Amino acid sequence: MHFYRVPRLGSFMAIPLEYKSCLFQKSLDQAVSDYQKFQSQVAEIEKAKKEWDEENEKIREEKERNGEPFLAETRSWPTLKERAFQ
């Protein structure tokens, strides 16, 4: 039997290990403040999405009561990305 994907005994297999870290206290402090800003921005966007959905729901209900067709507006929301360590 021959296993094509299994290396032979004694052979070398290298696997890169990459992880996010910082070396200095100032960098860690900056990363914490950046993360807090990121979380507050995410919360603001979620709040705006919720308000937008509630507003559209009210408009939809009102138009259905009046017998008018409802066409939902599409809105694009900003995508946020966390900053990397310095």
N, C-alpha and C positions, 0 to 999 in steps of 0.2 A: 504494500500500500504506500501511496505517496500523497501527502497533504500539501497542496500547492500554496496555501496561505499561511501555514504554520512554519516559523523559522526552525532551523535545525538546532539541536542542543549545542550550546556554546557560541551561537552566533550573536551578533550585536544588533540591538534595536534601539534607535534613538527617537525619543519623543520630546518635542519642544514643550516646555512648561512656561506659560506666560500668565502673569497675574498683575493686577493693578496694585501699586503701592507707592508710598512716598518716603523719602529719606529724611526729611527735615520737619521740625515742629511747625515752622511757618507754612510749609506746604500743606501739612495736615489741617491747620487752622483755616487756610484758604479753601481747601476742599470741603470742609464742614460748612463754611459760610456759603459756598457755591451750591451745595446740596440743599441747604435751607431755602435759598432763593429759588432753586429749581422746584422744590416741593410747593412753595407758595405760588409760583406761576402755574403749576399743574392744577392746584386747587382753584385758582382764578378761572382757568379755562373750563374746568368741570362745572363751576358755578354758572359761567356764561352759557355753557351747553344746556344745563338744566333750565335756566331762564328761557332760552330760545325754544326748547321743547315745550315748556308750559305755555308760552305765548302762541306757538303754532297750534297747540291743542285747543286753546281757547278760540282761535280764529276758525279752526276746522269745525268745532261744535257750533259756532255761530252761523257759519255758512251752511251746515247741514240743516239747521233749524229753518233757515230761509229758503232751502231747496236749491242752493247754488252749488256748482261743482267746486271742489277744493283741490288746488294744485299746490303741493308742498314746495316751498322754496328750498333750494340746496345752498348750503353754506359750507365753506371750507374753514377748517380750524387749523391754527398753526401747530406744527409738530415741534416738540422740544427735544433737545438732546443734552444729556448731562456732559458737563465739561470734564476733561481728563485731569489727572493729577499733574502738578507742575514739577 
